[in-house]
Amino acid sequence: MGVRSGLVVLAPIAPAPTGNGLAMRTDLFRRAASSEFDVRTIVVPVAGSLPTDVETSPHLTVARHAGTKADALRLLADPVWRDRLTRAGTLPARVASPALAEAVADAVGGPVRALHVMRSYLAPLGAMVAELLDVAWATLDLDEDDAVLATPEEAAAYDRLLATFGPLFDGLSAASAAEADAIGRRHGLDVACLPNAVDVPAETTRPSRSTGSLLFVGNLTYLPNLEASRTLVREVLPALGPSARVALVGLHDGRVDRLAAANVEVAGFVTDIAGAYAAADVVVAPLRTGAGTRLKLLEAFAHRVPVVATPVAAAGLDCEPGRHLLIAGDAAGLAAAVDRLLTDDALGRRLAEAAYDLVCRRYSTDVVLPAIREFFDRAAGRRQPA
């Protein structure tokens, strides 16, 4: 049996099977690569943290988000990199400096064949690391279109960053087909759509009858999720009957504690997310802003829980209103849709079964992991000699 090649995943948060959408997407790429490569994950922590009881991936090193003055001077002394940084101009605030590249390369600790970078704000650092490690190929997952939610100044900075560093990678991807197309058209780049995915449980359990239990799952330190939880509790829940109650599940920093009440449970992060879905009658996703695709909806689909969502929450997913879920644009519409599902078990079962079939066909790890491996193969093929 031959020696397997090494691949480095450079990420802004530790890969994990739960607890954070970006961590879960990072873990998806790590899992796809691990079938062929020995994967080493290097984390430059610029995208938040995971709950302390979440198990992260093996072979993990956390690099300090800092570079010395000498590192920066060496970078600027290189005319190619000086030109790149000049063209990129003022970088977005979250971008990790490419001056950190030598420290990251040292943390890798040996030769590797390939590099996969998560998110645009690690692209300059990833490009420099790829050069230092002399990898055969490198890929970049954008996840979402960072310009969508940014201020005009930040959006312009992200566009300059991608125009400068995107072409340095052998493959680029995004979670939403629409966003992959929009990014590609803006920059003349080929951006593949690699959707988010979930493991579909072999069995699911559902309440035998409606108890009025509503569920919202998400990282509640993320402002769009925090605002959505407030909408659910303060605007949707009061429009429902007295038996309705809400469970808010996900990592939080205390700001949602003030929403707790007799009919509102602030559960925080839970290790048994399947139990949270099993106890829910309806998953509600009242997001008003956001980008990318919602793992919370895919999880609900996989656990056969009917879903009510805003158009923003469902954006990027190949789902149809009235077939896979109910869609409403405001609190009154969301409440009416939830009430329909709480009083019409047959409707809920029909939506849930159609959504379960969709996630099995399009968004299960059984489908998406092979697609990621094909993406890596195409990237590797671009540097093969003619």
Backbone hydrogen bonds, N-H to C=O, Kabsch-Sander energy under -0.5 kcal/mol:
donor,donor_aa,acceptor,acceptor_aa,energy
7,L,38,D,-2.3
8,V,114,A,-2.2
9,V,40,R,-2.4
10,L,8,V,-0.6
10,L,116,H,-2.9
11,A,9,V,-0.6
11,A,42,I,-2.5
16,A,23,A,-1.5
24,M,20,N,-2.3
25,R,21,G,-2.3
26,T,22,L,-2.7
27,D,23,A,-2.1
28,L,24,M,-1.5
29,F,25,R,-1.7
30,R,26,T,-2.2
31,R,27,D,-2.8
32,A,28,L,-2.2
33,A,29,F,-2.3
34,S,30,R,-1.8
35,S,31,R,-0.5
35,S,32,A,-0.8
36,E,33,A,-1.7
37,F,33,A,-2.9
38,D,5,S,-2.9
39,V,37,F,-0.8
40,R,7,L,-2.4
41,T,59,H,-2.9
42,I,9,V,-2.7
42,I,40,R,-0.5
43,V,41,T,-0.5
43,V,61,T,-3.1
44,V,11,A,-2.7
44,V,42,I,-0.5
46,V,12,P,-0.8
46,V,44,V,-1.7
47,A,12,P,-1.6
54,V,51,P,-1.8
56,T,54,V,-0.5
57,S,15,P,-1.4
61,T,41,T,-2.6
63,A,43,V,-3.0
63,A,61,T,-0.6
66,A,64,R,-1.9
72,A,68,T,-1.9
73,L,69,K,-2.3
74,R,70,A,-2.3
75,L,71,D,-1.9
76,L,72,A,-2.3
77,A,73,L,-1.5
78,D,74,R,-0.6
78,D,75,L,-1.1
82,R,78,D,-2.6
83,D,79,P,-2.0
84,R,80,V,-2.1
85,L,81,W,-2.6
86,T,82,R,-1.8
87,R,83,D,-2.4
88,A,84,R,-2.3
89,G,85,L,-1.5
95,V,92,P,-1.5
96,A,121,Y,-2.1
100,L,97,S,-1.9
101,A,98,P,-1.9
104,V,100,L,-1.9
105,A,101,A,-3.1
106,D,102,E,-2.3
107,A,103,A,-1.7
108,V,104,V,-1.3
109,G,105,A,-1.0
113,R,6,G,-2.7
114,A,6,G,-1.5
115,L,137,W,-1.6
116,H,8,V,-3.2
117,V,139,T,-2.6
118,M,10,L,-2.6
119,R,117,V,-0.6
119,R,141,D,-3.8
122,L,119,R,-1.6
123,A,120,S,-2.0
126,G,122,L,-3.2
127,A,123,A,-2.8
128,M,124,P,-1.8
129,V,125,L,-2.6
130,A,126,G,-2.7
131,E,127,A,-1.5
132,L,128,M,-2.4
133,L,129,V,-2.7
134,D,130,A,-0.8
135,V,130,A,-1.6
136,A,113,R,-3.1
137,W,113,R,-1.0
139,T,115,L,-2.4
140,L,171,G,-2.6
141,D,117,V,-3.1
142,L,140,L,-0.7
142,L,173,S,-3.1
143,D,173,S,-0.5
144,E,142,L,-2.8
146,D,144,E,-1.0
148,V,145,D,-1.9
150,A,146,D,-0.6
155,A,151,T,-3.3
156,A,152,P,-2.2
157,A,153,E,-1.8
158,Y,154,E,-2.6
159,D,155,A,-2.2
160,R,156,A,-2.3
161,L,157,A,-2.4
162,L,158,Y,-2.5
163,A,159,D,-2.4
164,T,160,R,-1.9
165,F,161,L,-3.0
166,G,162,L,-2.1
168,L,165,F,-1.3
169,F,166,G,-1.8
170,D,138,A,-2.9
171,G,138,A,-0.7
172,L,190,D,-0.7
173,S,140,L,-1.7
174,A,192,A,-2.1
175,A,143,D,-2.8
176,S,143,D,-0.5
180,A,176,S,-2.6
181,D,177,A,-2.3
182,A,178,A,-2.3
183,I,179,E,-2.7
184,G,180,A,-2.3
185,R,181,D,-2.5
186,R,182,A,-2.1
187,H,183,I,-1.8
188,G,184,G,-1.4
189,L,184,G,-1.4
191,V,189,L,-0.8
192,A,172,L,-2.8
192,A,190,D,-0.6
194,L,174,A,-2.7
194,L,192,A,-0.7
198,V,363,Y,-2.1
200,V,198,V,-0.5
214,L,212,G,-0.6
214,L,245,R,-2.9
215,L,282,V,-2.1
216,F,247,A,-2.4
218,G,249,V,-2.2
220,L,218,G,-1.0
220,L,251,L,-2.1
222,Y,219,N,-1.6
225,N,222,Y,-0.8
226,L,222,Y,-2.4
227,E,223,L,-2.8
228,A,224,P,-1.8
229,S,225,N,-2.3
230,R,226,L,-1.7
231,T,227,E,-2.2
232,L,228,A,-2.4
233,V,229,S,-2.2
234,R,230,R,-3.0
235,E,231,T,-2.0
236,V,231,T,-1.9
237,L,232,L,-2.8
239,A,236,V,-1.4
240,L,237,L,-2.0
244,A,241,G,-1.5
245,R,212,G,-2.7
246,V,263,N,-2.6
247,A,214,L,-2.2
248,L,265,E,-3.0
249,V,216,F,-2.8
249,V,247,A,-0.6
250,G,268,G,-1.5
257,D,254,G,-1.1
258,R,255,R,-0.5
259,L,256,V,-2.0
260,A,257,D,-1.6
261,A,264,V,-2.0
264,V,261,A,-1.3
265,E,246,V,-2.9
266,V,264,V,-0.6
267,A,248,L,-1.8
267,A,265,E,-1.1
268,G,248,L,-1.1
273,I,271,T,-1.1
276,A,272,D,-1.1
277,Y,273,I,-1.9
278,A,274,A,-2.5
279,A,275,G,-1.4
280,A,277,Y,-1.2
281,D,213,S,-2.4
282,V,213,S,-1.7
283,V,306,P,-2.6
284,V,215,L,-2.4
284,V,282,V,-0.5
285,A,308,V,-2.6
287,L,285,A,-0.8
295,L,293,T,-0.8
297,L,294,R,-0.7
298,L,294,R,-1.5
299,E,295,L,-2.8
300,A,296,K,-1.7
301,F,297,L,-2.7
302,A,298,L,-2.6
303,H,299,E,-1.7
304,R,301,F,-1.6
305,V,300,A,-2.5
308,V,283,V,-2.5
309,A,326,L,-2.4
310,T,285,A,-1.9
313,A,287,L,-0.5
314,A,310,T,-1.7
315,A,311,P,-0.9
315,A,312,V,-0.6
317,L,314,A,-1.7
319,C,317,L,-1.9
322,G,325,L,-3.2
323,R,320,E,-1.7
324,H,320,E,-2.7
325,L,320,E,-0.9
326,L,307,V,-2.3
328,A,309,A,-2.0
334,L,330,D,-2.5
335,A,331,A,-2.6
336,A,332,A,-2.2
337,A,333,G,-2.2
338,V,334,L,-2.6
339,D,335,A,-2.6
340,R,336,A,-1.9
341,L,337,A,-1.8
342,L,338,V,-2.2
343,T,339,D,-1.2
344,D,340,R,-0.9
348,G,344,D,-1.9
349,R,345,D,-2.5
350,R,346,A,-2.3
351,L,347,L,-2.6
352,A,348,G,-2.5
353,E,349,R,-2.3
354,A,350,R,-2.0
355,A,351,L,-2.6
356,Y,352,A,-2.4
357,D,353,E,-2.1
358,L,354,A,-2.0
359,V,355,A,-2.5
360,C,356,Y,-2.0
361,R,357,D,-1.9
362,R,358,L,-2.7
363,Y,358,L,-0.6
363,Y,359,V,-1.1
365,T,198,V,-1.6
367,V,364,S,-1.2
368,V,364,S,-2.5
369,L,365,T,-1.9
371,A,367,V,-1.0
372,I,368,V,-2.2
373,R,369,L,-2.0
374,E,370,P,-2.1
375,F,371,A,-1.9
376,F,372,I,-2.3
377,D,373,R,-2.4
378,R,374,E,-2.4
379,A,375,F,-2.1
380,A,376,F,-2.6
381,G,377,D,-2.1
382,R,378,R,-1.1
382,R,379,A,-0.6
383,R,380,A,-1.2
384,Q,381,G,-1.2
